[in-house]
């Protein structure tokens, strides 16, 4: 674990000193290695379905591609970087549900990284997700679920 933590530290220092090539951004190799380990853990420890693992992997690859384009080391992201990521998703007009799912994937991945001792903190934990609009039927059924009848 100590060696892995040193690798992340070196990668963070290198990312600060070397801006990425904006034309051909490549996802950080160490990030991809940890992503593969995380997906393995989802299968082995959590018994996640292949669809769940595929969706986590796609969301986290998207985050890795964003980080490469933004010249951010995906393992060294800050709270500001996370907010910029969400802002870029919003600018690209992804639905709030999609933004929330992607943020959830990144949060879960960083929680695992912290638990494994690979990074110090989870920058996605302090970022709030966009609020989802409630449908009319959900409001109506929600009121009855708590024994409260709507008054007209």
N, C-alpha and C positions, 0 to 999 in steps of 0.2 A: 504494500500500500504506500509506503514512504516513497518508493521509486516512482510510482505512478503519479503521486502528488508533485514530485520534482519535475516530471515531464510536463504536467499542466502548467506549472510555474514558468518553465522555460518557454513553453508555447505562448503564454500570455506576454512575457517579456519580448519575445520575437515579434508578435503581432503588433505591439506598440511601436517597435522600431522600424518595421518593414510594412509599408502600405501595400495592399494587394493589387494585382493587376485588374483594373475594372473591366477589361475586355474578356478575360478568361478566368473568372473566379472559380477556384477549386475549393471544395469543402475540406476542412482540416482533417488530416489523416487520423490523428488521435481521437477526434470527435467521432469519426466513422467507426473506429475500433470500439469505443465505449458504446456507441449506438448498437453495434452487433451484439455486444455482451448484454446490454439491456434487453434486447429482443429475445435473446436466449433465456434470460431470467424470467421474462414474461411467460414463456412456454413451460419452462421447467418448474419454477416455484409457484407461479400463479395459475398454471394450467389454462392460459389464455388461448382462445381459438385462433386459427390462422388468420381469420379476417381481422380480429382485434389487433394482432401483432402487425399485420400489413398496414392497418390504418395508423397505428402509432409510428411505425417506421416511415410512412409517407409524410406524416405531419412533421416528424423530426428531421427528415431530409429537407423538407421545405424550409424549416428554420435554419438548417445548416447552409442551404443555398442563399438565404437572405443574409446570414452573417457574412458569408464570403463576399457577396455584392457590397455589403456595408463596411467591409474591412474590419469586421469584429471577430475576434476569436470566439466561437460559439461556447466554449467552456469557461470563458472569462467575462461573460456578458454582465453588464450592470443593470440596475433597475431602469436607468435611462435608456439603455439599449433595448430592454424588453418593451418599454413604452413606444420606442421608435418602431419596433417590429409590429406591434399592434396597430400603430398609426399607419404603417405601410399596408397592412392587411385591410384596414378600413379604407384607405385611399384607393386600393385595388377593387373596392366595392364587394368584398366577401361579406356574406351574411353574418349577422351577429352570432348565430349558432355555430358557424364554421370557425369564426375567430375564437369563440369560447372553447371549442373542441381542441383547436391547435394550442391555445394557451394551457389547457388542461394537460395535453401531451407533454409540453415543455416542462410544466410544473412537476409532473410525475417523474420525468427523466431526471430533472435536477434533484428531486428528493432522493432518488436512487443514488445519484452521484455523491450526494452529501453522506448518505448512509454508508456507502462504500469507502468513504474517506478520500474521494478523488477530487472533490472541490470543497471549498470552505463554506459557501452559502448558496442559497437558492434565490436568484434574483427575480424569479417569476412569482414567488410567494407574496411579495409586497405589491404586485400590480393587480389592480382590480379588473375583473372581466366586464365587458359591456353587458348592460341589462337587457334581458330578452323581453320583448313585448308579449303580454299575455293575450291569448285569443279570447273572444267574447264567450265562447262556451266554457273555457277554463275558469273564467271569473264566475260564471253562473253556477257551474258545478262545484267550484270551490266554496261558494257560500253555503250550498246545501250540505257539503261534506262536513261542515262544522255545526250543522243544525241551525243555521241562520237562514231564514227565508227572506227573499228580497221583497221589499215593500215597494208598491207602485204608487 
